[in-house]
Amino acid sequence: MTDSTDVLGARGYEQLRRAAETYREDLVLRLGAEVGLRPAEMTRVRLADVASADEHYFLTVRDEAGEPTREAYLPGGVEHDLRKFASANGRDGDEALLSVSARRLQMVVGEVADRAAETTPRLANISSRDLRWRFAATLLSQGVPPHVVCELGGWDRLARLEPLLPDPNRERVVRAIEDTEDVPTPARLRRTIGVAADVGETLAGAATGEEIEQTVCERLAGTEGFRFAWVAERTGDGLTPRASSGIAEDSVADRARDHEEAAATAMDSHEVRLVEDARGPMALVPIVRDDAAAGVLAIGTTAHVVDAERDLLAALGAQVGAALAAIERKRLLLADTVTELTFECTDHAAFTVSLSAELDCTLELSGVVPVGGRSLLYYLVVEGAPAGPVLSRAADDDDIADARLIEDYGDGALVEVVVTAAPALSLVENGGRLRDLTADHGTATIEAELPGDTDLREVVDAVVESYPGTSLTAKHETERSVETETGFRERLSDRLSERQATVLQAAYHSGYFEWPRGTTAEELADSLDVSSPTFHNHLRKAQQKLLTAFFADAPTEEPPAPLNG
């Protein structure tokens, strides 16, 4: 990897940490990417060098002779992990936590990177130097002055960070000057933090989406530094106001119309946009729901909003979106009755319709998973067409973001496709759950269920408007069947062999499923007195049965025969 840019990135660092299998490996990654330590400096880390000040932690970094060279900032999570690691490994306060050489720590980073590269090839050559670039890039993106980043990371001159610093064009110069002219007082920033936390606690107890939206508006409008707040939903017609406080309804409609373009930009980019007119400044906060912006939270402010406050408001928008999504899922899960809808689609704009027609084959959906960015992950069983033409057709379709072969049957296949537009997606976005989808030589049948109190006309219209060759063929209400927790446990117990249940429980209680793992597969295999391959075999089959019991609509008719250990 290059030594002059942040090639790891936030997403890459997250994937790298997921590949860590021990507490030591994860601690090494965090000391590099979150504290900015070099491997040699990591070997000299001691608990005795950790100090606290005003609920913040600092680490004295020492040279080879033990003399202090600088003081690094220690995030609370890393400080906690340091103490946890010391306790688990019996390290005294004045004893080095990582009692290995700097070269060995470099190798640790390389080993984790190799594992991460199995799923993300670009991480293959990540080094400890790349971790430090991630550290610097993170602080710079948070607005920490470059000279402070140099001091914290131990760089000897500012020029070292030049590759990470954007060119000072006019827009950045103006923004920097404006920020220094109108910085909010610490008291105002504390109020913003307080209202965000207060709203978060309130959202947890909200029962409806309307209650969430109104609560957010009222809390914000009632906070010093904010003049009003309103929420608008993203619809086909633009923005539809949903709730407001501190502002008249007609004024909300006017502002939603006047700033529609800026609001669209905020929602598309998932970033807070700042606007100002004759009536004062306003922040447009995207309400991000399942990685897609469902609307905007507009907040009238009394002064210019700087980056720290903007980040807080962005987090609040994501928090509101998550609460709305949770309410919708809960509503579907707890509904006493559901409405089952069946659609027939012959519109060739739908991938399943065109694929089954062009290749003269049949498709059946074996599974579907809603994923971020307003898309669905389809698992399609294809009969009557080989895998090659299916994948080629998927690659040519604008509504398919990705496709891969899972299993080849010769004259059929099981494929995974990421669908970004489909009749089923309209149903899911409107709170529905896809139950079944089949396509036969140009005609697709879609079955979905929605909560009984859903506005069905709105949902059906959304599907038909997007895909005119679609019609509703059946609709009926049904009582939701409810399975108790005990029933679920009994159904699962019937499926698991005694050995599989033992392995699964041992893995759970030993922390095998935690991250980082509290134990390894080899250690568990030794404890259970079985070989490592036998352990993995039992564990994988147990997990498969657990997931089948959770996701399947009904239990298998006959439990499988027990497996002997």
N, C-alpha and C positions, 0 to 999 in steps of 0.2 A: 504494500500500500504506500501511497505517497506520504511524505513527511511534512507537507505544507498546507494541507486542507483537512477539513472535517469530513473524511470519507465514511465515517461510521454512521453519523446521523442519529437522531432520536430513535427512529424505528429500528435501525441496526443494533443500537445499544440494547434495546429491549430484547431483541432476538438473541443477542449474545448472552445476556443474563439468563435467559430461559435455557440455554445450553449448559449452564453451570450445574454440576451434579453434587457439589459439596459446599458447605458453608465457607471453606477456605477459598475455593475458586470464586465464589460470588463476592467475598470480601475483597479479594485482589482486584476484581473488576471495578468495584465501587471506589476503592482507594485511588485508582487511576483516573476514572471518568468522573467522579463526583468530588474528589478532594484534590486531584491534580498531582499525586505523588509519582515519582519515578520508582522503578523496582528497587533500587538501592535504598531509597528513603523508606520504602515499605518494610524492609527488613529491620528497621530500627524503630518501628512504631511500638510504643508502650502505653499502657493505660495511665501511667504516672504523668505522661505528657499531655493528657487531655484536661482542659480547663473549661469552665462555664462562665458566662457573663450575660445577664439579662435574658435567660432562657435560650442563649445561643452557645454553641460549643466551638472550641478552637484546639488545634493540635500543634504542639511545638515540633517542628521538623529539624532533625539533627544530622550533622555530617558524620563522616566515618570516625572522627575522633570523639564524637558525642557532643560536639558543641552546637548550640542552636543556630540555625541558618535563617529561619523565617517562621511565621505563624500562619498555618493554613486554617481555612474555615471548614468546620466539620458538620455536615448536615445531621439533623437529629436522628434520622434513620440509620446513618452510618455509625454514629456514636453508639446507638443501641446494639447494632450488630457487632461492634468491637467488644463491648462488654459481654455479650452473649457468647462470642467465640472464646474470649478469655475464660469465662466460667466453664464452658464445655471442655476446654483443654487444660484446665488447671494452671493458667498463667497468672503469676503474681503481678502486682502493679508495676514493678520496675523490671519486668522480664519482657523481652521481645516477643510480640505475639506470633510473628511468622518466622520461626526459627529455621529458615532455609536461606540459600544464597539468592542474590539478585538474578543470576542466570536461571535458577530454578523457577522463579516467579515469572520471568519472561516466557519460559516454557509452558507454565500453567496457562497463561493467556493464549499461547499458540494452540494448546490442546483444546481449550474451550472453543476457540475460533474454528478448529477443524470439525468439531461436532456440529457447530452452528452452520457450517458450510454444507452439511448434508442436505439441508432444506433451503439455505440461502447461500449459493456459491460465492457471492461477492464478499462474504466474510472470511474467506479461506485464509487470507494473509494478514488479518488484523493483528496489530502488535500493541505493546504497552504504550508506545509513542502515540498511536491512534487514540488510545484512551485519553491521553492528556489533551489532544486536540479537541476531543468531545467535551472535556471539562471547560476549556477556554471558550469554545463556540457556544456552549450553554449559557455561561455567565454573560458573554457579550450580547446574546440574544435577549437576555433579561434586563439589559440596560446598565450592567455594571461597567463603570469606566475602564478603558483598556489598561491604564496604569495600575489600577487595583487588581485586575486579572493577572497582570505581570507579577505583582507582588505575591499574590496568593499562590500562583503556580510556580514561582521560582525562576521565571524567565529574566535574563539579565538586561534586556532592553526591549523597548516597545516595538521595534521593527520586527521582532520575532512573530508578533501577532498580525502583521500586515496582511498576510493572505486571507485572514478571516474577517478583515474589516472592509465594509462596503466603501466604494468610492464616494466622496462627499459631493454629490450632485446638488443642484439648487434646492430640490425638494427636501433633501435630508438636512441641508444647512438651515433652511427656514424652520423646519420642524424642531431642530435642536435649539435654535434661538427662542422659538415660542415656548418650548418646554421650560427653559430657564427663566423666562419672563413671568410665567404663570404656573408655578408649581404649587399644588395643594398643600395645605399645612398637614403635619402628621395627624392632627386631630381629625381632619376631614377623611384622611385615608383610613384611620381607625374606624370611623363611622361606616365607611363603605364595607370594610371587613366585617364589622358587627352586623350590618343589615344583611349581608350575604349569608352569614352563619345563622342569623335569626330566621331568614326565609327558608334556609335548608331544613331546619328543625320543623318548621311549620308544614312544609311540603310533605314530610313523612306521614303526617296525620290527615292529610287531605283525602276526601272520598271521591271527588269528581274532578274532571279536567277544568270545569268552570270555576270550582273552588280554588284550584291551584292558580289559575290565571288572575283571578280577582285578588287573591291574597298577596301575590307578588306585587301587583300594581299598588295596593293600599300600603304595604310596608315601605315600598320605595318612595311613594309620594309623601309619606309621613316622616321621612328622614331628612334632617337638615342637609342642605347641599343639593337636594333634588327637588324639582318643582312639580313634576307630574310623571305618570307612567301609563303606558297603554300597550296592550298586546293585540297583534293582528295575525290572522292565519293566512298562510299562502294558499291561494286558490287559483283556479283557471282565469279568474277575472282580475288577478293582482293580489291585493291585500284586503282581507275582510276583518274589520275590527271585532274583537271578542270580549275585551274587558278594559277598563280604564279607571283612573283615580286622579283627582286633582286637575282635571281638564274636561271641558264640555264635549259631549259626543259628536257634535257637528265639527268641532275643532279637530277631533281625532280623525274624522273622515277627510278633512281638508289636508291635514299633514300627511296622512297615509298616501293620498293622491300626489301631493307635491313632492314627496321624497320616495316615491315608489322605486325609481331607478337605483337610488343609493341603498334602499332596503334590499333590493334584489341582489346587488353586489355583496352586501353583508352576508346574505343567506348563501349565495353561491361560493363565496370564499371562506365562510365560517369565521369571519373576522369582524370585530366591532368597527362600525363606520361612524364618523363624527360629521354632523351637518350643522349648519347655522343659518338662520334666516332672521327676519325683522323681529321675530318673537323670542329669539334667544337660541343658545346651543342645545343640541340634542344628540344623544348616543343611540345608535341603532344596533341592538344586540341580537345576533341570530339565535333562535331557539333550536338547538341541535337535538334531533330525536333519532336514535338508531343510526347515527352518522349522516343523517340527512336533515337539512334545515326545514322545519315545518312551519316556521313563522318568524316573527320578529318582536322583540321587546324594546319599545322606544322609551327613553328616559330623558326628561328635560333636566338639564343640569344648570347650576348657577355659575360655573366657571369651567375653564378649559380642562378636559380630561387627559391626564398623562398616561404613559404606558403602564405603570403599576396598577392604576385604577382600571384601565382598559382590560388588563388581564383578569382582574377580579370580576368585572362585568361579563366577560366572555365565559368564565367558569360558571357564573350564575345562570347564563343562558343555557349552558349544557346541563346544568342541574335541573332547571325547569323542564327541559326537553326529556330528560331521563325520568322525571316524576310523571310527566304526561304519558310517556310510553308504558311505564309501570302500571298506571291506572287503567290504561286500555287493555293491557294483558290480563290484569286482575279481573276486569269487567267480563272478559271473555271466559276466563277460567271459572268464575264464580256464578255465572249466569245460570239460573234454574232452567231456563229454556233457551234454545238456540234456533235460529232459522237456517235451514239448509237450502242452498241455492244450487241449481244445476244449469249450466250454460252450454250451448252448442256454438262452436266457432268454425267458420269456413274462411275466415279472413287470412289471406296469404301473408299479411304483414306480421302475423304471429309465427314465431319460429317453428313451433311444433306442427302447425298446419302445413306450412310450406315444405318442411323436411319430409313429412309423411307423404305428401303429394308428389314431390319431385323424385323421391327415391322409392316410391310405391311400397312403403313399409308401414309398420305399426310401432307406436311408442307407448310406453307406460311409465308413469312417474313412480319410482320406488322410494323416493325421499325428497324433501325440499327443506332448505334452510334459508331464512331471511338473513342477509348480510348487509354490511354497511354500504353507504353510497347508493341507496335505493335500488337494490338488486336482489335476485334470488339465486340460490345455488340449487340447480336441478340435478337429480340423479335419474337418468333416463335409461330404461331397458329398451333397446331397439331390436326388433325382429324383422327379418326379411331384407336387410341391407348390411353390407360389411362395414367395419369400423372406419376404413379409409375415407369413403365418400361422405360418411356422417360428419367426421371431423373437418373435412374440406368444406362442406356446406356450412358448418358452424363458423369456420374462419372467415367466410365471405359475408356473413350476416352482421349488419351493423348493430343489432341488438344483443349480440353475444360478445361479452368482454373477454371470455377465455373458455377453452374447452380442452379436456384431456381424456384419454382412454383409461378406464379402470380395469376392464376385463374384455377380452376378445372371444366371441363365441363362434367365429367363422362366418356364419350368415347372419350374425347379430352382434350386439355389444352392449356393455354397460358403460355409459359415458357420464362425465360430470361437466356441466356447462354453467357459466355465470350469465344469467339473463338480466339485462338492464331495462327491458321493456317487454311487457306481455300482459294479456288480460288478467292472468293470475296475480301479477304484481299490483294492479289496480285494486284488486280485492284485498290483498294483504295490507296495502297502504291505508285502506279504509277500515282497518280493524278486523278483517276476516282471517280465517284459518283455512288453508288449502287442504282438502281431504283427499282428493284424487284428481288425476289428469291423465287422459288417454288420447291418443290421436291415431286415426285409422284412415290412410289413403286420402288425406286432405280434409278430414273433419275431426275436430278436437272436442272432447267432452270434459268439462271442468266442474268439479263439485267443491263447494266451500261452505263453511258455516260461520255465522255472525251472531253476536249477542242479540237477544230478542228485542231489545229497545233501539236497535240501529235503524237509522233512516234508510230503508232499503231502496227507495226510489233514487236517492242520491248515489248510492253505491252502484246500482244497476246502470244508471245514466253515465257514471264515470267510465264504466267498462265499455258500454256501447258507443259512446262518443269517441273513444280512442280506437276501437276496433268495430267499425260499422257492420262487419260480417258476423256479428255475435248476437245471439238472442237468448233470453231467459226461457228455459223449457220446463222448469219445475221449481216449486217453492213450497216448503211446508215446515211447520214448527215441530220441535220434538223436545221431550224432556231429556236433560243431560244426565247420563248415567254417572254415578259417583262411586268411586272406589275408596274405601277407607285406607288409612295408613297400615292398619293391621292386615287388610286384604292384600295390599301390595307386597308386604313382607312375606306373607304366606305364599303368594304366587311366585315370588323370587326364590324362596326356600325350596319350593318344589322343583325348581329348575337346576339349582346348584348341587353338585355332588359334595360330599362331606369334605373332601380334600380341597376343592375349589373354594368352599366357604372359609376353610381354615386359612388358606393362602390370602384370600381377600381381606379377612379381618386382621391378619398379622400385618399386611402391607398398610392398612389404614391406621392401625394403632401405633405403628412404628414411625409414622411420618413419611412413608414412601411417596405419598401423593402430594405432600407439601412441597413448596418451592422456596428455597432450595431443599432438596430431599434430606430428611432426617436420617435416612439409612439407604444403603444401596441394595440392589437386587441380589448381589453376591452374599452380602451379610445376612439378608433374610433367608436365602437358600440354605446357608450354613445353620442358621437357627432352627430351621424346619427339617434339617437333615435330609435335604433333597439336592439334586444337582441343579445348577443354574438353568439349563435348558428346560428341566421339568418344572421348575418354579415359574419360568416365563410362560410355559404352555398352560399351566393351570390358571395363572393370573389373567392371561389374555382371554381364555374361554370364560372365566368368571366375569370379566369386564363386559364381554360381549353379551352375556345373558342379563347382566344388570342393565345395560343400555337397551336391550331388546324389551325387557320388562317395563322400562320407563317410557320408551318412545312408541312401542307397539300399541295398537288400539285394543287388542285382546291377547290373552295369554295363549301360548301354544296349547294344542289339544292334549298333548301327551308329553310329560317331562322326559328329557333325554336320559339315557342310561348313565349311571354313575361312572366316573373315571377313577381308576385306581391310581394311587400315588406311586 
